[in-house]
Amino acid sequence: MRAAESTHRLEPLRQRLQERDLDAIVVSAPANVRYLSGFSGSLGFLVVTAASAEILGDSRYWIQMAEEAPAYTLVRAGQSTRLFDLVPERLRALGARRVGFEAQHLTVAAYDRLHLGVGDGIDLRPTSGLIEELRMRKSPDEVELLRAAADISSRAFDRVLKAIRPGLRERDVAFLLEQTFRELGADGPAFDTIVAAGERAALPHAHPTDRTIVQGDMVVIDFGASAAGYCADITRTVVVGSASPDQRRALETVRAAQQQSVQAMKPGVACAEIDRIARDAVTAAAGAEAAFGHGLGHGVGLEVHERPGLSASDDTVLQPGMVITNEPGVYIAGWGGVRLEDMVLITAQGNEVISSASRMAEIGS
């Protein structure tokens, strides 16, 4: 990340600190550390005040921090076991009195250690979602990184699709996808690839097994590459051979629900409303017992699941720059299931689907 971009991202965070009467915030979640500073390592802390921005790291990461987080002052700890002790030291040195911490990410044990370290002179205050709120709207650079991750994922699927046939195991398909991600330039999978064939497709988060794909199986494949730190998340459902009437009805039900709800994804519309449109469409066509129980979608970026969520409990209003998945499904125990998922960029004019994986429903017929 360029130093200018990092500095730009600090400005709205500092505004939020002022609004909450905080002198400083300790940032501990790796994705938030990366978003604000550019540092991509596994361990580091940020201490941000109105006038300063420091990154605290042990000797394993000093060079990397200097290269990736040039807008931050590097504070060095010799050993990783001593790194967290630097946090209260820096807070005292900076004169902070009211300090926010990421309540969603700091463990109770870490909080107790921080509280003991700062003593009675510093008031620790829990915060929730301050930085995650900033991450909901992607910058143009972030959008391009998400496009690249989606493109690699889509091309990998299209390549592997040609190889799916009776006799392959679920885990074989997952392996081929993850191998192809890397061949096309990805860092690896953004999450554990889901491949669920036949009756196992009724499991929304099935883990690939030795279950062999047979002619007539409907196979749900949920996949996504991670590239330059940004994630993709796409799902396709295919039938090996010719689809039966029941399979065709399920596929069409989910396809129609996705189309209707994607059309509604535009600035000013609440996430809960988008979820309702898709859920009502599936329930009307397939019945409540077959309708998907999970949320319709979620933000995607540095993490595969980010805010906002397309769900009945999220009233966040869509804004340009958000990238959100749309993934309705039908699941019938003992029979199987269907899920279709695409990544959708909210634009000033409406939306753009940025995932392009093949939507072919029948293969090898």
GIURFEN-V292872 format. One line per field, one symbol per residue. ss: DSSP state (~ for helix, > for strand, _ for the rest). psi: psi as a letter, one per 40 degrees, with the letter a starting at -180 (. if undefined). burial: # if it has 24 or more other ideal C-beta (glycine too) atoms within 12 Angstrom, else .. Layout:
BEGIN
ss=???
psi=???
burial=???
END
This chain:
BEGIN
ss=__~~~~~~~~~~~~~~~~~____>>>>__~~~~~~~~_______>>>>>___>>>>>>___~~~~~~~____>>>>>__~~~__~~~~~~~~~____>>>>>_____~~~~~~~~~~~~~~_>>>>>__~~~~~~_>__~~~~~~~~~~~~~~~~~~~~~~_______>~~~~~~~~~~~~~~____>>____>>>>~~~~~_________>_____>>>>>>_>>>__>>__>>>>>>>____~~~~~~~~~~~~~~~~~~~______>~~~~~~~~~~~~~~~~____>_____>>>______>>>>>______>____>>>>>__>>>>___>>>>_>>>>>>____>>>________>>__
psi=hidddddddddddddddddefhdiihhdhddddddddeheiehiihhhadeihihhiiddedddddddfeeihhhhhdiddedddddddddddefhdhhiigdedhidddddddddddaeehhhhhihedddddedhiiddddddddddddddddddddddeehihdiiddddddddddddddeeidaieihhhhhibdeeehdfihhaehhhiheihhhhhihihhfeiiihihihihhahiidddddddddddddddddddegihehidddddddddddddddeiddeiheiidaiiibdidhiiihgidehehhiiheihiihgiihhhhedaihhhhihhhhidecihheheihehdhie.
burial=#....#..##..##.##....####################.#######..#######..##.##..##.#######.....#########..#.#.#####..##...##.###.##...#.####.###########.###.##############.##.###..#######.###.##..#.#.####.######.#######.#..#.#.##########################..#...#..#########.###.###..##############..##...######################..#.#.###############..############....#####.###.####.
END
